[in-house]
Every structure is written in structure tokens, then in C-alpha cells.
Amino acid sequence: MTLIKDFEKYIKNISSKDKIAVLHDTDPDGICSAVIIAKTLQKLKNKKITYRSGLAEKKLSGKIQKILKRKGITKLIILDISSDQDLENLRKVSKKIDVLILDHHKIYFNKKIKNVLLIKPQLISKYKPYEYCTAKLAYDLCSRLVEIKDMDWIAATASIADIAHKPWKEWLKKVFKRNKIKMKKDLFKTKPGKLASMISSAEVSDKKNVAKCYQIIYNANSLKQAFTKELKKIKKKVDKELKRLIKGFKKSEKYKSLYIYEITSKIEGIKSPLSTILGLKYPHRTIVIISRKGSKARISARRGDKEVAVNSLLEKAARDLPAANAGGHVPSAGATISVRDYPKFKKRLIEEYSRLENK
């Protein structure tokens, strides 16, 4: 309970003089958690954030640090990004800024850092990180400070998007009832599920759409208001490309239950929703999707039954590779590596997977 009290203290101590920045992941969970935090501060403190940005590379880069300094930021809230994996930059930022991190990835660094408050589900609850998305975590924590039931559909959207809804069935039933939403067996076919898919489609179509999605959700006073013509149009385009790529999955390389699928698409970020769809369709397969563009190879991995921890799998395959970044959850993870390092990464991936299967 100490961390929860620390959270309450952090939020309550925000003064009228503070300048707040919110940095978040670019996926539906990151966007929704940013909206919940921003609207909570507006309700509780009548305080607007000074700066908000989605971090596609998930690092507190030198560029971001310069922006924070230029804008005079005194409080930084990081959402759905495992900044404890980026210790060097986190320590630099926290020298002059009070940092709050709400995240639901695994713990990479468990020692206290001055001016940094790190809260993850496994530190304050019985739930595993992949069962408790950041937006739901933010919603639950903020609900202790101010009435925000009008934002429950936002947290529900993120929970469905992250497939982190199993422990929250009773809560979801209440959210659906309060918002007059029809419950369906496939939650992605419900209205919050459809909104989650729209946000995801917009994000993968163009990272510039992240800011648009944030604004749409922030301005919406109800779930219905979040369904815009622009989001519907983008989803239609992405769905067409997903259909093509799902059909091509049969050509992927197979190593027992490991499937490596190299794709080419004009929609750069489509690997993420593609891997989610395939992961749900084939829960007993480890699916790794690779998309190359320029000097970078971007990887997305899924294992629906959680028999293989794909976050650890990618981290081990990417270890010590220059400028590599890997991480995520047990059932879903991602990585970015240099194209020139891809053959080495792939070899390690197959070897590590073979070792796991032979245990």
C-alpha cells in the first residue's frame, strides 16, 4: 500500500506552478492511459498538462530531454513504457524532474531511484503485468482521488486492446451496463473493442495519428463520440492490408512451434495488429513477425497460451546487439534491431527457441 499512498501524494502535491509532461506508448493502452491521467488532473487540480507526446522508440532520448528542459517541466508522468529499462536516461531526467512511471511490463530495475516513483501491477497487486494494462492501473489509482466513472469506457477499451481483460470480467460487465453497451463473447466485436481496433489501425497507419487519437478520446464525453469518420476510414484501409498478410502467413518459416514471418507492407506498423490477430488465432504457436525498412528491422512476437515468454525470447536474441531494443510481456513483445544484425538475431532466436523446447 505504500506505493499507492506515494502515488496519491505525488498527484496531490502537484501545484499551480508545476509544469507537467506526459509521455506514453503509442498503442491504445498508452493513449488511453494518457487521456485518463490528463483528464484526472483537469478534474482534481483544474490543471492542464504542458506537454504530451507518444514515444514510438520508448526511450527518453536526448531530443526529448531537450524539449522537457526548454518547456521548464517539473513533473514527468511516463505511461506504458518500461523506463526502468532505460536507466541512464531516466537518471539524467530525474536529476531535475520528479518522475512518475505507471507501467505494466516486467520489472527491469527494482532499486529505488531518487525522484522516481515506479508503479507496476506486480508491485501493488496479485495480478501479473500482462493481466493489468496501464490504462486500467491509472484508472484504479486515479479513482481513489476523484470520481472518474465517466472514463470507465476508456480503461475498458485499453483492457480489450491489450487482451488484459480476463481478471476484470465483472468490472467490464458493470462498465458495459453503465454505458449501455451490448456484451459479446468476442470482446473485439463490442463497441469498446471496435474502438480499440480503430485506434490501433490509426497508430500503425501513421504515427502522426497518435496525437489525433489522443485528442479524439480526450474530447469525447462518451464512447459514441469517439467513433469518427476519419478513424473508420483508416481502419477500412488497414483491414484490407491485414487480410492480405493473414493469407500470406502460410508461407512463414516453421521451426516446430516457432513461426517466423517476414512481411513487406506500405503500412509500416501493421506487424503489431497482425501478430495480435495471428496470436489469437493460433495460441499454441510462437509467432514472430519481421518488417524491414531502411536500416531497421522491427519485430513483433506473440504466444497466446503463454507457454513461451516472448519478451524474454526477444531480449535474449537481441542481447548485446548495437542499438537494439527489446521487451514487452510474456504473451506479446516487440524489438527493434539493425538490419545488418538481423541474420545474427534470427540465428539466436531459433537456437534459443530450440533450447526452450528441449528443456
FIDRENLO-907223 format. One record per residue (C-alpha): x, y, z. Coordinates in pm, whole numbers. Example, Ala and Ser with C-alpha at 12.3 -4.5 7.8 and 13.67 -1.06 7.14 Angstrom:
BEGIN
+--------+--------+--------+
:     c1 :     c2 :     c3 :
+--------+--------+--------+
:   1230 :   -450 :    780 :
:   1367 :   -106 :    714 :
+--------+--------+--------+
***
This chain:
BEGIN
+--------+--------+--------+
:     c1 :     c2 :     c3 :
+--------+--------+--------+
:      0 :      0 :      0 :
:    300 :    231 :     39 :
:    334 :    280 :   -337 :
:    -36 :    363 :   -367 :
:     -1 :    625 :    -93 :
:    308 :    758 :   -274 :
:    102 :    789 :   -591 :
:   -169 :    984 :   -410 :
:     96 :   1208 :   -256 :
:    262 :   1269 :   -595 :
:    -66 :   1378 :   -756 :
:   -186 :   1583 :   -456 :
:    148 :   1766 :   -436 :
:    120 :   1896 :   -793 :
:     94 :   2273 :   -757 :
:    -33 :   2550 :   -981 :
:    329 :   2640 :  -1057 :
:    425 :   2292 :  -1178 :
:    463 :   2222 :  -1548 :
:    362 :   1866 :  -1631 :
:    469 :   1646 :  -1920 :
:    304 :   1316 :  -2011 :
:    499 :   1068 :  -2224 :
:    325 :    748 :  -2329 :
:    337 :    446 :  -2555 :
:    173 :    497 :  -2895 :
:    -64 :    199 :  -2875 :
:   -428 :    212 :  -2749 :
:   -323 :    141 :  -2389 :
:    -64 :    419 :  -2393 :
:   -306 :    668 :  -2549 :
:   -595 :    577 :  -2319 :
:   -380 :    593 :  -2004 :
:   -255 :    938 :  -2109 :
:   -613 :   1061 :  -2150 :
:   -714 :    923 :  -1810 :
:   -420 :   1093 :  -1636 :
:   -470 :   1424 :  -1818 :
:   -846 :   1435 :  -1750 :
:   -793 :   1336 :  -1386 :
:   -553 :   1627 :  -1337 :
:   -809 :   1855 :  -1501 :
:  -1084 :   1732 :  -1267 :
:   -884 :   1714 :   -947 :
:   -644 :   2006 :   -981 :
:   -801 :   2212 :  -1262 :
:   -460 :   2166 :  -1418 :
:   -375 :   2113 :  -1785 :
:    -61 :   1932 :  -1891 :
:    210 :   2142 :  -2055 :
:    346 :   1880 :  -2294 :
:    234 :   1540 :  -2420 :
:    399 :   1303 :  -2664 :
:    382 :    942 :  -2772 :
:    723 :    774 :  -2763 :
:    748 :    538 :  -3060 :
:   1105 :    436 :  -2969 :
:   1015 :    412 :  -2597 :
:   1329 :    593 :  -2483 :
:   1395 :    922 :  -2305 :
:   1618 :   1037 :  -2590 :
:   1839 :   1345 :  -2590 :
:   1579 :   1517 :  -2810 :
:   1302 :   1454 :  -2555 :
:   1527 :   1571 :  -2271 :
:   1592 :   1900 :  -2453 :
:   1217 :   1953 :  -2502 :
:   1148 :   1889 :  -2132 :
:   1419 :   2138 :  -2036 :
:   1302 :   2403 :  -2283 :
:    943 :   2379 :  -2158 :
:   1052 :   2400 :  -1794 :
:    892 :   2068 :  -1698 :
:    894 :   1996 :  -1323 :
:    675 :   1684 :  -1319 :
:    701 :   1399 :  -1570 :
:    449 :   1116 :  -1595 :
:    553 :    819 :  -1809 :
:    285 :    570 :  -1910 :
:    303 :    217 :  -2053 :
:    679 :    245 :  -2113 :
:    935 :     43 :  -1917 :
:   1168 :    334 :  -1849 :
:   1340 :    126 :  -1580 :
:   1498 :    -46 :  -1882 :
:   1643 :    290 :  -1991 :
:   1827 :    366 :  -1666 :
:   2094 :    603 :  -1795 :
:   1843 :    844 :  -1946 :
:   1596 :    802 :  -1659 :
:   1863 :    906 :  -1408 :
:   1955 :   1210 :  -1619 :
:   1592 :   1325 :  -1638 :
:   1518 :   1263 :  -1269 :
:   1803 :   1489 :  -1153 :
:   1582 :   1794 :  -1207 :
:   1233 :   1650 :  -1263 :
:   1003 :   1446 :  -1036 :
:    913 :   1134 :  -1234 :
:    610 :    906 :  -1200 :
:    608 :    585 :  -1405 :
:    290 :    377 :  -1441 :
:    368 :     67 :  -1643 :
:    262 :   -297 :  -1676 :
:    572 :   -457 :  -1822 :
:    811 :   -674 :  -1624 :
:   1041 :   -513 :  -1367 :
:   1384 :   -439 :  -1512 :
:   1529 :   -248 :  -1215 :
:   1396 :   -291 :   -862 :
:   1613 :    -47 :   -669 :
:   1482 :    296 :   -574 :
:   1597 :    592 :   -784 :
:   1586 :    940 :   -635 :
:   1290 :   1147 :   -762 :
:   1141 :    844 :   -941 :
:    818 :    672 :   -836 :
:    776 :    344 :  -1026 :
:    445 :    158 :  -1001 :
:    372 :   -171 :  -1175 :
:     82 :   -413 :  -1109 :
:    310 :   -681 :   -965 :
:    431 :   -431 :   -703 :
:     86 :   -343 :   -570 :
:   -146 :   -631 :   -659 :
:   -177 :  -1007 :   -710 :
:   -208 :   -968 :  -1086 :
:     55 :  -1043 :  -1346 :
:    168 :   -744 :  -1555 :
:      8 :   -865 :  -1878 :
:   -327 :   -901 :  -1696 :
:   -341 :   -539 :  -1579 :
:   -291 :   -281 :  -1853 :
:   -163 :     68 :  -1777 :
:   -490 :    245 :  -1851 :
:   -677 :     21 :  -1602 :
:   -397 :     75 :  -1350 :
:   -420 :    453 :  -1399 :
:   -799 :    440 :  -1376 :
:   -794 :    242 :  -1050 :
:   -532 :    466 :   -889 :
:   -697 :    791 :  -1001 :
:  -1038 :    666 :   -884 :
:   -903 :    679 :   -529 :
:   -860 :   1055 :   -564 :
:  -1158 :   1172 :   -767 :
:  -1480 :   1036 :   -924 :
:  -1395 :    930 :  -1282 :
:  -1662 :    673 :  -1369 :
:  -1726 :    876 :  -1684 :
:  -1387 :    747 :  -1805 :
:  -1450 :    376 :  -1740 :
:  -1511 :    307 :  -2112 :
:  -1161 :    443 :  -2186 :
:   -999 :    196 :  -1945 :
:  -1221 :    -83 :  -2083 :
:  -1111 :     -2 :  -2440 :
:   -745 :    -32 :  -2340 :
:   -802 :   -355 :  -2146 :
:   -958 :   -516 :  -2451 :
:   -690 :   -378 :  -2683 :
:   -414 :   -531 :  -2467 :
:   -606 :   -858 :  -2419 :
:   -577 :   -784 :  -2047 :
:   -943 :   -831 :  -1962 :
:   -972 :  -1183 :  -1816 :
:   -937 :  -1081 :  -1447 :
:  -1181 :   -795 :  -1496 :
:  -1491 :   -970 :  -1630 :
:  -1721 :   -848 :  -1352 :
:  -1585 :   -493 :  -1379 :
:  -1634 :   -500 :  -1758 :
:  -1994 :   -615 :  -1713 :
:  -2058 :   -309 :  -1492 :
:  -1887 :    -77 :  -1742 :
:  -2091 :   -219 :  -2028 :
:  -2414 :   -189 :  -1828 :
:  -2342 :    170 :  -1720 :
:  -2262 :    274 :  -2076 :
:  -2545 :     66 :  -2231 :
:  -2302 :   -144 :  -2434 :
:  -2404 :   -486 :  -2562 :
:  -2174 :   -763 :  -2433 :
:  -2044 :  -1020 :  -2684 :
:  -1829 :  -1331 :  -2649 :
:  -1563 :  -1179 :  -2875 :
:  -1487 :   -850 :  -2699 :
:  -1326 :   -709 :  -3012 :
:  -1673 :   -714 :  -3168 :
:  -1815 :   -492 :  -2892 :
:  -1806 :   -113 :  -2925 :
:  -1501 :    -65 :  -2696 :
:  -1329 :   -348 :  -2886 :
:  -1404 :   -185 :  -3220 :
:  -1271 :    146 :  -3090 :
:   -954 :    -32 :  -2972 :
:   -908 :   -169 :  -3325 :
:   -965 :    175 :  -3476 :
:   -702 :    336 :  -3252 :
:   -459 :     55 :  -3330 :
:   -522 :     91 :  -3705 :
:   -468 :    466 :  -3688 :
:   -143 :    422 :  -3494 :
:      8 :    164 :  -3730 :
:   -104 :    358 :  -4037 :
:     85 :    674 :  -3937 :
:    246 :    770 :  -3605 :
:    113 :   1124 :  -3661 :
:   -232 :    978 :  -3592 :
:   -137 :    912 :  -3229 :
:   -191 :   1279 :  -3140 :
:   -524 :   1276 :  -3328 :
:   -641 :    965 :  -3140 :
:   -542 :   1120 :  -2808 :
:   -741 :   1435 :  -2888 :
:  -1044 :   1239 :  -3009 :
:  -1058 :   1030 :  -2688 :
:   -985 :   1333 :  -2468 :
:  -1266 :   1539 :  -2626 :
:  -1520 :   1254 :  -2629 :
:  -1773 :   1271 :  -2348 :
:  -1895 :    921 :  -2435 :
:  -1787 :    612 :  -2623 :
:  -2019 :    701 :  -2911 :
:  -1845 :   1036 :  -2963 :
:  -1509 :    860 :  -3011 :
:  -1624 :    693 :  -3333 :
:  -1520 :    943 :  -3600 :
:  -1539 :    914 :  -3980 :
:  -1163 :    959 :  -4002 :
:  -1090 :    661 :  -3774 :
:  -1341 :    443 :  -3960 :
:  -1179 :    528 :  -4296 :
:   -829 :    442 :  -4170 :
:   -948 :    111 :  -4024 :
:  -1103 :      7 :  -4355 :
:   -769 :     61 :  -4531 :
:   -571 :   -129 :  -4265 :
:   -822 :   -419 :  -4259 :
:   -771 :   -472 :  -4633 :
:   -393 :   -500 :  -4585 :
:   -433 :   -728 :  -4282 :
:   -647 :   -965 :  -4487 :
:   -369 :   -993 :  -4747 :
:    -99 :  -1057 :  -4487 :
:   -304 :  -1312 :  -4289 :
:   -344 :  -1509 :  -4613 :
:     34 :  -1499 :  -4664 :
:    109 :  -1640 :  -4316 :
:    109 :  -1993 :  -4459 :
:    443 :  -1908 :  -4628 :
:    618 :  -1835 :  -4297 :
:    925 :  -2035 :  -4186 :
:    848 :  -2309 :  -3932 :
:   1075 :  -2443 :  -3660 :
:    849 :  -2680 :  -3468 :
:    601 :  -2440 :  -3298 :
:    807 :  -2129 :  -3388 :
:    679 :  -1942 :  -3692 :
:    893 :  -1664 :  -3842 :
:    700 :  -1449 :  -4087 :
:    885 :  -1179 :  -4282 :
:    646 :   -925 :  -4429 :
:    658 :   -631 :  -4667 :
:    391 :   -365 :  -4637 :
:    342 :      3 :  -4710 :
:    181 :     26 :  -4365 :
:    494 :     22 :  -4150 :
:    340 :    -64 :  -3813 :
:     99 :   -330 :  -3932 :
:    307 :   -610 :  -3779 :
:    162 :   -537 :  -3434 :
:   -212 :   -587 :  -3510 :
:   -118 :   -869 :  -3750 :
:     69 :  -1055 :  -3476 :
:   -219 :   -997 :  -3232 :
:   -472 :  -1146 :  -3477 :
:   -248 :  -1443 :  -3555 :
:   -165 :  -1489 :  -3185 :
:   -535 :  -1515 :  -3102 :
:   -598 :  -1748 :  -3397 :
:   -302 :  -1976 :  -3317 :
:   -250 :  -1955 :  -2939 :
:    -20 :  -2261 :  -2926 :
:    228 :  -2121 :  -3177 :
:    508 :  -1876 :  -3114 :
:    466 :  -1619 :  -3390 :
:    745 :  -1376 :  -3477 :
:    680 :  -1117 :  -3745 :
:    962 :   -916 :  -3902 :
:    929 :   -599 :  -4105 :
:   1237 :   -433 :  -4255 :
:   1255 :    -70 :  -4358 :
:   1575 :    122 :  -4427 :
:   1840 :     33 :  -4172 :
:   1595 :   -105 :  -3913 :
:   1423 :   -439 :  -3865 :
:   1118 :   -428 :  -3641 :
:    991 :   -741 :  -3474 :
:    661 :   -831 :  -3312 :
:    606 :  -1160 :  -3125 :
:    303 :  -1338 :  -2975 :
:    232 :  -1659 :  -2781 :
:   -135 :  -1678 :  -2684 :
:   -114 :  -1966 :  -2436 :
:    183 :  -1803 :  -2255 :
:    381 :  -2129 :  -2264 :
:    677 :  -1932 :  -2400 :
:    772 :  -1589 :  -2261 :
:    823 :  -1400 :  -2586 :
:    956 :  -1090 :  -2405 :
:   1250 :  -1291 :  -2267 :
:   1290 :  -1471 :  -2601 :
:   1335 :  -1145 :  -2793 :
:   1554 :   -992 :  -2523 :
:   1793 :  -1289 :  -2537 :
:   1804 :  -1289 :  -2916 :
:   1876 :   -913 :  -2921 :
:   2127 :   -911 :  -2634 :
:   2441 :   -704 :  -2694 :
:   2337 :   -608 :  -3047 :
:   2424 :   -240 :  -3114 :
:   2124 :     -3 :  -3084 :
:   1889 :   -298 :  -3021 :
:   1577 :   -259 :  -2809 :
:   1357 :   -548 :  -2697 :
:   1091 :   -610 :  -2435 :
:    723 :   -642 :  -2360 :
:    504 :   -903 :  -2195 :
:    504 :  -1282 :  -2163 :
:    240 :  -1327 :  -2438 :
:    329 :  -1022 :  -2650 :
:    656 :   -839 :  -2714 :
:    850 :   -636 :  -2967 :
:   1202 :   -549 :  -3071 :
:   1393 :   -315 :  -3299 :
:   1735 :   -406 :  -3435 :
:   1970 :   -303 :  -3714 :
:   1901 :   -479 :  -4047 :
:   2266 :   -585 :  -4065 :
:   2223 :   -765 :  -3731 :
:   1909 :   -949 :  -3839 :
:   2086 :  -1273 :  -3951 :
:   2256 :  -1295 :  -3610 :
:   1929 :  -1215 :  -3432 :
:   1740 :  -1479 :  -3629 :
:   2005 :  -1745 :  -3562 :
:   1994 :  -1670 :  -3189 :
:   1614 :  -1670 :  -3193 :
:   1597 :  -2019 :  -3344 :
:   1871 :  -2153 :  -3115 :
:   1711 :  -2008 :  -2801 :
:   1371 :  -2141 :  -2901 :
:   1514 :  -2486 :  -2967 :
:   1677 :  -2479 :  -2623 :
:   1344 :  -2388 :  -2459 :
:   1158 :  -2667 :  -2640 :
:   1420 :  -2924 :  -2540 :
:   1405 :  -2838 :  -2169 :
+--------+--------+--------+
***
